[in-house]
Amino acid sequence: MKKDFGDSISNKVYEYRVLARLSQKELAEKVGVSKQTIFVMEKGNYVPTLLLAYRIAEFFNVDVNDIFTYEKGSDANDN
């Protein structure tokens, strides 16, 4: 059975998109995904692939860690 470590990834995609004055559709077109993908990512209901995370960071010309933050779950060290 797969163990749930409770880890998550939060993001600042919404903040960067708004500062760049882009619609969800425009950002989606720039990084090669659907508008729906951007929507659910901004809501925190979708964790992007590593490739997409880097594509978004590169589009905004920032480090991937500036947009995406790994949050370690409390169960990660339990055996």
Distance bins in CASP14 RR format, pairs under 12 A and 6 or more apart:
PFRMAT RR
TARGET T0000
AUTHOR 0000-0000-0000
RMODE 2
METHOD distances of the structure
MODEL  1
3 73 0 0 0 0 0 1 0 0 0 0 0
3 75 1 0 0 1 0 0 0 0 0 0 0
3 76 0 0 0 0 1 0 0 0 0 0 0
3 77 0 0 0 0 0 1 0 0 0 0 0
3 78 0 0 0 0 1 0 0 0 0 0 0
3 79 0 0 0 0 1 0 0 0 0 0 0
4 73 0 0 0 0 1 0 0 0 0 0 0
4 74 0 0 0 0 0 1 0 0 0 0 0
4 75 1 0 0 1 0 0 0 0 0 0 0
4 76 0 0 0 0 0 1 0 0 0 0 0
4 78 0 0 0 0 0 1 0 0 0 0 0
5 70 0 0 0 0 0 1 0 0 0 0 0
5 71 0 0 0 0 0 1 0 0 0 0 0
5 72 1 0 0 1 0 0 0 0 0 0 0
5 73 1 0 1 0 0 0 0 0 0 0 0
5 74 0 0 0 0 1 0 0 0 0 0 0
5 75 1 0 1 0 0 0 0 0 0 0 0
5 76 1 0 1 0 0 0 0 0 0 0 0
5 77 0 0 0 0 1 0 0 0 0 0 0
5 78 0 0 0 0 1 0 0 0 0 0 0
5 79 0 0 0 0 0 1 0 0 0 0 0
6 70 0 0 0 0 0 1 0 0 0 0 0
6 71 0 0 0 0 1 0 0 0 0 0 0
6 72 0 0 0 0 1 0 0 0 0 0 0
6 73 1 0 1 0 0 0 0 0 0 0 0
6 74 1 0 0 1 0 0 0 0 0 0 0
6 75 1 0 1 0 0 0 0 0 0 0 0
6 76 1 0 0 1 0 0 0 0 0 0 0
6 77 0 0 0 0 0 1 0 0 0 0 0
6 78 0 0 0 0 0 1 0 0 0 0 0
7 47 0 0 0 0 1 0 0 0 0 0 0
7 69 0 0 0 0 0 1 0 0 0 0 0
7 70 1 0 0 1 0 0 0 0 0 0 0
7 71 1 0 0 1 0 0 0 0 0 0 0
7 72 1 0 1 0 0 0 0 0 0 0 0
7 73 1 0 1 0 0 0 0 0 0 0 0
7 74 0 0 0 0 1 0 0 0 0 0 0
7 75 0 0 0 0 1 0 0 0 0 0 0
7 76 1 0 0 1 0 0 0 0 0 0 0
7 77 0 0 0 0 0 1 0 0 0 0 0
8 44 0 0 0 0 1 0 0 0 0 0 0
8 45 0 0 0 0 0 1 0 0 0 0 0
8 46 0 0 0 0 0 1 0 0 0 0 0
8 47 1 0 0 1 0 0 0 0 0 0 0
8 68 0 0 0 0 0 1 0 0 0 0 0
8 69 0 0 0 0 1 0 0 0 0 0 0
8 70 1 0 0 1 0 0 0 0 0 0 0
8 71 1 0 1 0 0 0 0 0 0 0 0
8 72 0 0 0 0 1 0 0 0 0 0 0
8 73 1 0 0 1 0 0 0 0 0 0 0
8 74 0 0 0 0 0 1 0 0 0 0 0
8 76 0 0 0 0 0 1 0 0 0 0 0
9 41 0 0 0 0 1 0 0 0 0 0 0
9 44 0 0 0 0 1 0 0 0 0 0 0
9 45 0 0 0 0 0 1 0 0 0 0 0
9 46 0 0 0 0 1 0 0 0 0 0 0
9 47 1 0 1 0 0 0 0 0 0 0 0
9 48 1 0 0 1 0 0 0 0 0 0 0
9 49 0 0 0 0 0 1 0 0 0 0 0
9 50 0 0 0 0 0 1 0 0 0 0 0
9 52 0 0 0 0 0 1 0 0 0 0 0
9 53 0 0 0 0 1 0 0 0 0 0 0
9 64 0 0 0 0 0 1 0 0 0 0 0
9 65 0 0 0 0 0 1 0 0 0 0 0
9 67 0 0 0 0 0 1 0 0 0 0 0
9 68 1 0 1 0 0 0 0 0 0 0 0
9 69 1 0 0 1 0 0 0 0 0 0 0
9 70 1 0 1 0 0 0 0 0 0 0 0
9 71 1 0 0 1 0 0 0 0 0 0 0
9 72 0 0 0 0 0 1 0 0 0 0 0
9 73 0 0 0 0 0 1 0 0 0 0 0
10 41 0 0 0 0 0 1 0 0 0 0 0
10 42 0 0 0 0 0 1 0 0 0 0 0
10 43 0 0 0 0 0 1 0 0 0 0 0
10 44 1 0 0 1 0 0 0 0 0 0 0
10 45 0 0 0 0 0 1 0 0 0 0 0
10 46 0 0 0 0 0 1 0 0 0 0 0
10 47 0 0 0 0 1 0 0 0 0 0 0
10 48 0 0 0 0 0 1 0 0 0 0 0
10 53 0 0 0 0 0 1 0 0 0 0 0
10 65 0 0 0 0 0 1 0 0 0 0 0
10 67 0 0 0 0 1 0 0 0 0 0 0
10 68 1 0 0 1 0 0 0 0 0 0 0
10 69 1 0 1 0 0 0 0 0 0 0 0
10 70 0 0 0 0 1 0 0 0 0 0 0
10 71 1 0 0 1 0 0 0 0 0 0 0
10 72 0 0 0 0 0 1 0 0 0 0 0
11 17 0 0 0 0 0 1 0 0 0 0 0
11 38 0 0 0 0 0 1 0 0 0 0 0
11 40 0 0 0 0 0 1 0 0 0 0 0
11 41 1 0 0 1 0 0 0 0 0 0 0
11 42 1 0 0 1 0 0 0 0 0 0 0
11 43 0 0 0 0 0 1 0 0 0 0 0
11 44 1 0 0 1 0 0 0 0 0 0 0
11 45 0 0 0 0 0 1 0 0 0 0 0
11 46 0 0 0 0 1 0 0 0 0 0 0
11 47 0 0 0 0 1 0 0 0 0 0 0
11 48 1 0 0 1 0 0 0 0 0 0 0
11 52 0 0 0 0 0 1 0 0 0 0 0
11 53 0 0 0 0 1 0 0 0 0 0 0
11 56 0 0 0 0 1 0 0 0 0 0 0
11 57 0 0 0 0 0 1 0 0 0 0 0
11 60 0 0 0 0 0 1 0 0 0 0 0
11 64 0 0 0 0 0 1 0 0 0 0 0
11 65 0 0 0 0 0 1 0 0 0 0 0
11 66 0 0 0 0 0 1 0 0 0 0 0
11 67 1 0 1 0 0 0 0 0 0 0 0
11 68 1 0 1 0 0 0 0 0 0 0 0
11 69 1 0 0 1 0 0 0 0 0 0 0
11 70 0 0 0 0 0 1 0 0 0 0 0
11 71 0 0 0 0 0 1 0 0 0 0 0
12 18 0 0 0 0 0 1 0 0 0 0 0
12 19 0 0 0 0 1 0 0 0 0 0 0
12 20 0 0 0 0 0 1 0 0 0 0 0
12 41 0 0 0 0 0 1 0 0 0 0 0
12 42 0 0 0 0 1 0 0 0 0 0 0
12 44 0 0 0 0 0 1 0 0 0 0 0
12 53 0 0 0 0 0 1 0 0 0 0 0
12 56 0 0 0 0 0 1 0 0 0 0 0
12 57 0 0 0 0 0 1 0 0 0 0 0
12 60 0 0 0 0 1 0 0 0 0 0 0
12 62 0 0 0 0 1 0 0 0 0 0 0
12 63 0 0 0 0 0 1 0 0 0 0 0
12 64 0 0 0 0 0 1 0 0 0 0 0
12 65 0 0 0 0 0 1 0 0 0 0 0
12 66 1 0 0 1 0 0 0 0 0 0 0
12 67 1 0 1 0 0 0 0 0 0 0 0
12 68 1 0 0 1 0 0 0 0 0 0 0
12 69 0 0 0 0 1 0 0 0 0 0 0
13 19 0 0 0 0 0 1 0 0 0 0 0
13 20 0 0 0 0 0 1 0 0 0 0 0
13 22 0 0 0 0 0 1 0 0 0 0 0
13 24 0 0 0 0 1 0 0 0 0 0 0
13 27 1 0 0 1 0 0 0 0 0 0 0
13 28 0 0 0 0 0 1 0 0 0 0 0
13 31 0 0 0 0 1 0 0 0 0 0 0
13 33 0 0 0 0 0 1 0 0 0 0 0
13 37 0 0 0 0 0 1 0 0 0 0 0
13 38 1 0 0 1 0 0 0 0 0 0 0
13 39 0 0 0 0 0 1 0 0 0 0 0
13 40 0 0 0 0 0 1 0 0 0 0 0
13 41 1 0 1 0 0 0 0 0 0 0 0
13 42 1 0 1 0 0 0 0 0 0 0 0
13 43 0 0 0 0 1 0 0 0 0 0 0
13 44 0 0 0 0 1 0 0 0 0 0 0
13 46 0 0 0 0 0 1 0 0 0 0 0
13 47 0 0 0 0 0 1 0 0 0 0 0
13 48 0 0 0 0 1 0 0 0 0 0 0
13 52 0 0 0 0 0 1 0 0 0 0 0
13 53 0 0 0 0 1 0 0 0 0 0 0
13 55 0 0 0 0 0 1 0 0 0 0 0
13 56 1 0 0 1 0 0 0 0 0 0 0
13 57 0 0 0 0 1 0 0 0 0 0 0
13 59 0 0 0 0 0 1 0 0 0 0 0
13 60 0 0 0 0 1 0 0 0 0 0 0
13 62 0 0 0 0 0 1 0 0 0 0 0
13 64 0 0 0 0 0 1 0 0 0 0 0
13 66 0 0 0 0 0 1 0 0 0 0 0
13 67 1 0 0 1 0 0 0 0 0 0 0
13 68 0 0 0 0 1 0 0 0 0 0 0
13 69 0 0 0 0 0 1 0 0 0 0 0
14 20 0 0 0 0 0 1 0 0 0 0 0
14 22 0 0 0 0 0 1 0 0 0 0 0
14 23 0 0 0 0 0 1 0 0 0 0 0
14 24 0 0 0 0 1 0 0 0 0 0 0
14 27 0 0 0 0 1 0 0 0 0 0 0
14 38 0 0 0 0 1 0 0 0 0 0 0
14 39 0 0 0 0 1 0 0 0 0 0 0
14 40 0 0 0 0 0 1 0 0 0 0 0
14 41 0 0 0 0 1 0 0 0 0 0 0
14 42 1 0 1 0 0 0 0 0 0 0 0
14 43 0 0 0 0 1 0 0 0 0 0 0
14 44 0 0 0 0 1 0 0 0 0 0 0
14 56 0 0 0 0 0 1 0 0 0 0 0
14 67 0 0 0 0 0 1 0 0 0 0 0
15 22 0 0 0 0 0 1 0 0 0 0 0
15 42 0 0 0 0 1 0 0 0 0 0 0
15 60 0 0 0 0 0 1 0 0 0 0 0
15 62 0 0 0 0 0 1 0 0 0 0 0
15 66 0 0 0 0 0 1 0 0 0 0 0
15 67 0 0 0 0 1 0 0 0 0 0 0
16 22 0 0 0 0 1 0 0 0 0 0 0
16 27 0 0 0 0 1 0 0 0 0 0 0
16 30 0 0 0 0 0 1 0 0 0 0 0
16 31 0 0 0 0 0 1 0 0 0 0 0
16 38 0 0 0 0 0 1 0 0 0 0 0
16 41 0 0 0 0 0 1 0 0 0 0 0
16 42 0 0 0 0 0 1 0 0 0 0 0
16 56 1 0 0 1 0 0 0 0 0 0 0
16 57 0 0 0 0 1 0 0 0 0 0 0
16 58 0 0 0 0 0 1 0 0 0 0 0
16 59 0 0 0 0 1 0 0 0 0 0 0
16 60 1 0 1 0 0 0 0 0 0 0 0
16 61 0 0 0 0 0 1 0 0 0 0 0
16 62 1 0 0 1 0 0 0 0 0 0 0
16 64 0 0 0 0 0 1 0 0 0 0 0
16 66 0 0 0 0 1 0 0 0 0 0 0
16 67 1 0 0 1 0 0 0 0 0 0 0
16 68 0 0 0 0 0 1 0 0 0 0 0
17 23 0 0 0 0 1 0 0 0 0 0 0
17 24 1 0 0 1 0 0 0 0 0 0 0
17 25 0 0 0 0 0 1 0 0 0 0 0
17 26 0 0 0 0 1 0 0 0 0 0 0
17 27 1 0 1 0 0 0 0 0 0 0 0
17 28 0 0 0 0 1 0 0 0 0 0 0
17 30 0 0 0 0 1 0 0 0 0 0 0
17 31 0 0 0 0 0 1 0 0 0 0 0
17 35 0 0 0 0 0 1 0 0 0 0 0
17 38 1 0 0 1 0 0 0 0 0 0 0
17 39 0 0 0 0 0 1 0 0 0 0 0
17 41 0 0 0 0 0 1 0 0 0 0 0
17 42 1 0 0 1 0 0 0 0 0 0 0
17 56 0 0 0 0 1 0 0 0 0 0 0
17 59 0 0 0 0 1 0 0 0 0 0 0
17 60 0 0 0 0 1 0 0 0 0 0 0
17 67 0 0 0 0 0 1 0 0 0 0 0
18 24 0 0 0 0 0 1 0 0 0 0 0
18 26 0 0 0 0 0 1 0 0 0 0 0
18 27 0 0 0 0 0 1 0 0 0 0 0
18 38 0 0 0 0 0 1 0 0 0 0 0
18 42 0 0 0 0 1 0 0 0 0 0 0
18 60 0 0 0 0 0 1 0 0 0 0 0
19 27 0 0 0 0 0 1 0 0 0 0 0
19 60 0 0 0 0 1 0 0 0 0 0 0
19 62 0 0 0 0 0 1 0 0 0 0 0
19 67 0 0 0 0 0 1 0 0 0 0 0
20 26 0 0 0 0 1 0 0 0 0 0 0
20 27 1 0 0 1 0 0 0 0 0 0 0
20 30 0 0 0 0 1 0 0 0 0 0 0
20 31 0 0 0 0 0 1 0 0 0 0 0
20 56 0 0 0 0 0 1 0 0 0 0 0
20 59 0 0 0 0 1 0 0 0 0 0 0
20 60 1 0 0 1 0 0 0 0 0 0 0
20 61 0 0 0 0 0 1 0 0 0 0 0
20 62 0 0 0 0 0 1 0 0 0 0 0
20 67 0 0 0 0 0 1 0 0 0 0 0
21 27 0 0 0 0 0 1 0 0 0 0 0
22 28 0 0 0 0 1 0 0 0 0 0 0
22 29 0 0 0 0 1 0 0 0 0 0 0
22 30 1 0 0 1 0 0 0 0 0 0 0
22 31 0 0 0 0 0 1 0 0 0 0 0
22 35 0 0 0 0 0 1 0 0 0 0 0
22 38 0 0 0 0 1 0 0 0 0 0 0
22 42 0 0 0 0 0 1 0 0 0 0 0
22 56 0 0 0 0 0 1 0 0 0 0 0
22 59 0 0 0 0 1 0 0 0 0 0 0
22 60 0 0 0 0 1 0 0 0 0 0 0
23 29 0 0 0 0 1 0 0 0 0 0 0
23 30 0 0 0 0 0 1 0 0 0 0 0
23 35 0 0 0 0 1 0 0 0 0 0 0
23 38 0 0 0 0 1 0 0 0 0 0 0
23 39 0 0 0 0 0 1 0 0 0 0 0
23 42 0 0 0 0 0 1 0 0 0 0 0
24 30 0 0 0 0 0 1 0 0 0 0 0
24 31 0 0 0 0 0 1 0 0 0 0 0
24 33 0 0 0 0 0 1 0 0 0 0 0
24 34 0 0 0 0 1 0 0 0 0 0 0
24 35 1 0 1 0 0 0 0 0 0 0 0
24 36 0 0 0 0 1 0 0 0 0 0 0
24 37 0 0 0 0 1 0 0 0 0 0 0
24 38 1 0 1 0 0 0 0 0 0 0 0
24 39 1 0 1 0 0 0 0 0 0 0 0
24 40 0 0 0 0 0 1 0 0 0 0 0
24 41 0 0 0 0 1 0 0 0 0 0 0
24 42 1 0 0 1 0 0 0 0 0 0 0
24 43 0 0 0 0 0 1 0 0 0 0 0
25 31 0 0 0 0 0 1 0 0 0 0 0
25 32 0 0 0 0 0 1 0 0 0 0 0
25 33 0 0 0 0 0 1 0 0 0 0 0
25 34 0 0 0 0 1 0 0 0 0 0 0
25 35 1 0 1 0 0 0 0 0 0 0 0
25 36 0 0 0 0 0 1 0 0 0 0 0
25 37 0 0 0 0 0 1 0 0 0 0 0
25 38 1 0 0 1 0 0 0 0 0 0 0
25 39 0 0 0 0 1 0 0 0 0 0 0
26 32 0 0 0 0 0 1 0 0 0 0 0
26 33 0 0 0 0 0 1 0 0 0 0 0
26 35 0 0 0 0 1 0 0 0 0 0 0
26 38 0 0 0 0 1 0 0 0 0 0 0
26 59 0 0 0 0 0 1 0 0 0 0 0
27 33 0 0 0 0 1 0 0 0 0 0 0
27 34 0 0 0 0 0 1 0 0 0 0 0
27 35 0 0 0 0 1 0 0 0 0 0 0
27 37 0 0 0 0 1 0 0 0 0 0 0
27 38 1 0 1 0 0 0 0 0 0 0 0
27 39 0 0 0 0 0 1 0 0 0 0 0
27 41 0 0 0 0 1 0 0 0 0 0 0
27 42 0 0 0 0 1 0 0 0 0 0 0
27 52 0 0 0 0 0 1 0 0 0 0 0
27 55 0 0 0 0 0 1 0 0 0 0 0
27 56 1 0 0 1 0 0 0 0 0 0 0
27 59 1 0 0 1 0 0 0 0 0 0 0
27 60 0 0 0 0 1 0 0 0 0 0 0
27 67 0 0 0 0 0 1 0 0 0 0 0
28 34 1 0 1 0 0 0 0 0 0 0 0
28 35 1 0 1 0 0 0 0 0 0 0 0
28 36 0 0 0 0 1 0 0 0 0 0 0
28 37 1 0 0 1 0 0 0 0 0 0 0
28 38 1 0 1 0 0 0 0 0 0 0 0
28 39 0 0 0 0 1 0 0 0 0 0 0
28 40 0 0 0 0 0 1 0 0 0 0 0
28 41 0 0 0 0 1 0 0 0 0 0 0
28 42 0 0 0 0 0 1 0 0 0 0 0
28 48 0 0 0 0 0 1 0 0 0 0 0
28 52 0 0 0 0 0 1 0 0 0 0 0
28 55 0 0 0 0 0 1 0 0 0 0 0
28 56 0 0 0 0 0 1 0 0 0 0 0
28 59 0 0 0 0 0 1 0 0 0 0 0
29 35 0 0 0 0 1 0 0 0 0 0 0
29 37 0 0 0 0 0 1 0 0 0 0 0
29 38 0 0 0 0 1 0 0 0 0 0 0
29 59 0 0 0 0 0 1 0 0 0 0 0
30 38 0 0 0 0 1 0 0 0 0 0 0
30 52 0 0 0 0 0 1 0 0 0 0 0
30 55 0 0 0 0 1 0 0 0 0 0 0
30 56 0 0 0 0 1 0 0 0 0 0 0
30 58 0 0 0 0 0 1 0 0 0 0 0
30 59 1 0 1 0 0 0 0 0 0 0 0
30 60 0 0 0 0 1 0 0 0 0 0 0
31 37 0 0 0 0 1 0 0 0 0 0 0
31 38 0 0 0 0 1 0 0 0 0 0 0
31 41 0 0 0 0 0 1 0 0 0 0 0
31 48 0 0 0 0 1 0 0 0 0 0 0
31 49 0 0 0 0 0 1 0 0 0 0 0
31 51 0 0 0 0 1 0 0 0 0 0 0
31 52 1 0 0 1 0 0 0 0 0 0 0
31 53 0 0 0 0 1 0 0 0 0 0 0
31 54 0 0 0 0 1 0 0 0 0 0 0
31 55 1 0 1 0 0 0 0 0 0 0 0
31 56 1 0 1 0 0 0 0 0 0 0 0
31 57 0 0 0 0 1 0 0 0 0 0 0
31 58 0 0 0 0 1 0 0 0 0 0 0
31 59 1 0 1 0 0 0 0 0 0 0 0
31 60 0 0 0 0 1 0 0 0 0 0 0
31 67 0 0 0 0 0 1 0 0 0 0 0
32 38 0 0 0 0 1 0 0 0 0 0 0
32 48 0 0 0 0 0 1 0 0 0 0 0
32 49 0 0 0 0 0 1 0 0 0 0 0
32 51 0 0 0 0 0 1 0 0 0 0 0
32 52 0 0 0 0 1 0 0 0 0 0 0
32 55 1 0 0 1 0 0 0 0 0 0 0
32 56 0 0 0 0 1 0 0 0 0 0 0
32 59 0 0 0 0 1 0 0 0 0 0 0
33 39 0 0 0 0 0 1 0 0 0 0 0
33 40 0 0 0 0 0 1 0 0 0 0 0
33 41 0 0 0 0 1 0 0 0 0 0 0
33 46 0 0 0 0 1 0 0 0 0 0 0
33 48 0 0 0 0 1 0 0 0 0 0 0
33 49 0 0 0 0 1 0 0 0 0 0 0
33 51 0 0 0 0 0 1 0 0 0 0 0
33 52 1 0 0 1 0 0 0 0 0 0 0
33 53 0 0 0 0 0 1 0 0 0 0 0
33 55 0 0 0 0 1 0 0 0 0 0 0
33 56 0 0 0 0 1 0 0 0 0 0 0
33 59 0 0 0 0 0 1 0 0 0 0 0
34 40 0 0 0 0 1 0 0 0 0 0 0
34 41 0 0 0 0 0 1 0 0 0 0 0
34 46 0 0 0 0 0 1 0 0 0 0 0
34 52 0 0 0 0 0 1 0 0 0 0 0
35 41 0 0 0 0 0 1 0 0 0 0 0
35 42 0 0 0 0 0 1 0 0 0 0 0
36 42 0 0 0 0 0 1 0 0 0 0 0
36 43 0 0 0 0 0 1 0 0 0 0 0
36 45 0 0 0 0 0 1 0 0 0 0 0
36 46 0 0 0 0 1 0 0 0 0 0 0
37 43 0 0 0 0 0 1 0 0 0 0 0
37 44 0 0 0 0 0 1 0 0 0 0 0
37 45 0 0 0 0 0 1 0 0 0 0 0
37 46 1 0 0 1 0 0 0 0 0 0 0
37 47 0 0 0 0 0 1 0 0 0 0 0
37 48 1 0 0 1 0 0 0 0 0 0 0
37 49 0 0 0 0 0 1 0 0 0 0 0
37 52 1 0 0 1 0 0 0 0 0 0 0
37 55 0 0 0 0 0 1 0 0 0 0 0
37 56 0 0 0 0 0 1 0 0 0 0 0
38 44 0 0 0 0 0 1 0 0 0 0 0
38 45 0 0 0 0 0 1 0 0 0 0 0
38 46 0 0 0 0 1 0 0 0 0 0 0
38 48 0 0 0 0 1 0 0 0 0 0 0
38 52 0 0 0 0 0 1 0 0 0 0 0
38 55 0 0 0 0 0 1 0 0 0 0 0
38 56 0 0 0 0 1 0 0 0 0 0 0
38 59 0 0 0 0 0 1 0 0 0 0 0
39 45 0 0 0 0 1 0 0 0 0 0 0
39 46 0 0 0 0 1 0 0 0 0 0 0
40 46 1 0 1 0 0 0 0 0 0 0 0
40 47 0 0 0 0 1 0 0 0 0 0 0
40 48 0 0 0 0 1 0 0 0 0 0 0
41 47 1 0 0 1 0 0 0 0 0 0 0
41 48 1 0 1 0 0 0 0 0 0 0 0
41 49 0 0 0 0 0 1 0 0 0 0 0
41 52 0 0 0 0 1 0 0 0 0 0 0
41 53 0 0 0 0 1 0 0 0 0 0 0
41 56 0 0 0 0 1 0 0 0 0 0 0
41 67 0 0 0 0 0 1 0 0 0 0 0
41 68 0 0 0 0 1 0 0 0 0 0 0
42 48 0 0 0 0 0 1 0 0 0 0 0
42 56 0 0 0 0 0 1 0 0 0 0 0
42 67 0 0 0 0 0 1 0 0 0 0 0
44 68 0 0 0 0 0 1 0 0 0 0 0
44 69 0 0 0 0 0 1 0 0 0 0 0
44 71 0 0 0 0 0 1 0 0 0 0 0
46 52 0 0 0 0 1 0 0 0 0 0 0
46 53 0 0 0 0 0 1 0 0 0 0 0
46 68 0 0 0 0 0 1 0 0 0 0 0
47 53 0 0 0 0 1 0 0 0 0 0 0
47 68 0 0 0 0 1 0 0 0 0 0 0
47 69 0 0 0 0 0 1 0 0 0 0 0
47 70 0 0 0 0 0 1 0 0 0 0 0
47 71 0 0 0 0 0 1 0 0 0 0 0
48 54 0 0 0 0 1 0 0 0 0 0 0
48 55 0 0 0 0 1 0 0 0 0 0 0
48 56 1 0 0 1 0 0 0 0 0 0 0
48 57 0 0 0 0 0 1 0 0 0 0 0
48 64 0 0 0 0 0 1 0 0 0 0 0
48 67 0 0 0 0 1 0 0 0 0 0 0
48 68 1 0 0 1 0 0 0 0 0 0 0
49 55 0 0 0 0 1 0 0 0 0 0 0
49 56 0 0 0 0 0 1 0 0 0 0 0
49 64 0 0 0 0 0 1 0 0 0 0 0
49 68 0 0 0 0 0 1 0 0 0 0 0
50 56 0 0 0 0 0 1 0 0 0 0 0
50 57 0 0 0 0 0 1 0 0 0 0 0
50 64 0 0 0 0 1 0 0 0 0 0 0
50 68 0 0 0 0 1 0 0 0 0 0 0
50 70 0 0 0 0 0 1 0 0 0 0 0
51 57 0 0 0 0 0 1 0 0 0 0 0
51 58 0 0 0 0 0 1 0 0 0 0 0
51 64 0 0 0 0 0 1 0 0 0 0 0
52 58 0 0 0 0 0 1 0 0 0 0 0
52 59 0 0 0 0 0 1 0 0 0 0 0
52 64 0 0 0 0 0 1 0 0 0 0 0
52 67 0 0 0 0 0 1 0 0 0 0 0
52 68 0 0 0 0 1 0 0 0 0 0 0
53 59 0 0 0 0 0 1 0 0 0 0 0
53 60 0 0 0 0 0 1 0 0 0 0 0
53 62 0 0 0 0 0 1 0 0 0 0 0
53 63 0 0 0 0 0 1 0 0 0 0 0
53 64 1 0 1 0 0 0 0 0 0 0 0
53 65 0 0 0 0 1 0 0 0 0 0 0
53 66 0 0 0 0 0 1 0 0 0 0 0
53 67 1 0 0 1 0 0 0 0 0 0 0
53 68 1 0 1 0 0 0 0 0 0 0 0
53 69 0 0 0 0 0 1 0 0 0 0 0
53 70 0 0 0 0 0 1 0 0 0 0 0
54 60 0 0 0 0 0 1 0 0 0 0 0
54 62 0 0 0 0 0 1 0 0 0 0 0
54 63 0 0 0 0 1 0 0 0 0 0 0
54 64 1 0 1 0 0 0 0 0 0 0 0
54 65 0 0 0 0 0 1 0 0 0 0 0
54 66 0 0 0 0 0 1 0 0 0 0 0
54 67 0 0 0 0 1 0 0 0 0 0 0
54 68 0 0 0 0 1 0 0 0 0 0 0
55 64 0 0 0 0 1 0 0 0 0 0 0
55 67 0 0 0 0 0 1 0 0 0 0 0
55 68 0 0 0 0 0 1 0 0 0 0 0
56 62 0 0 0 0 1 0 0 0 0 0 0
56 63 0 0 0 0 0 1 0 0 0 0 0
56 64 0 0 0 0 1 0 0 0 0 0 0
56 66 0 0 0 0 0 1 0 0 0 0 0
56 67 1 0 0 1 0 0 0 0 0 0 0
56 68 0 0 0 0 1 0 0 0 0 0 0
57 63 1 0 0 1 0 0 0 0 0 0 0
57 64 1 0 1 0 0 0 0 0 0 0 0
57 65 0 0 0 0 1 0 0 0 0 0 0
57 66 1 0 0 1 0 0 0 0 0 0 0
57 67 1 0 1 0 0 0 0 0 0 0 0
57 68 1 0 0 1 0 0 0 0 0 0 0
58 64 0 0 0 0 1 0 0 0 0 0 0
58 66 0 0 0 0 0 1 0 0 0 0 0
58 67 0 0 0 0 0 1 0 0 0 0 0
59 67 0 0 0 0 1 0 0 0 0 0 0
60 66 0 0 0 0 1 0 0 0 0 0 0
60 67 1 0 0 1 0 0 0 0 0 0 0
60 68 0 0 0 0 0 1 0 0 0 0 0
61 67 0 0 0 0 0 1 0 0 0 0 0
62 68 0 0 0 0 0 1 0 0 0 0 0
63 69 0 0 0 0 0 1 0 0 0 0 0
64 70 0 0 0 0 0 1 0 0 0 0 0
70 76 0 0 0 0 0 1 0 0 0 0 0
END
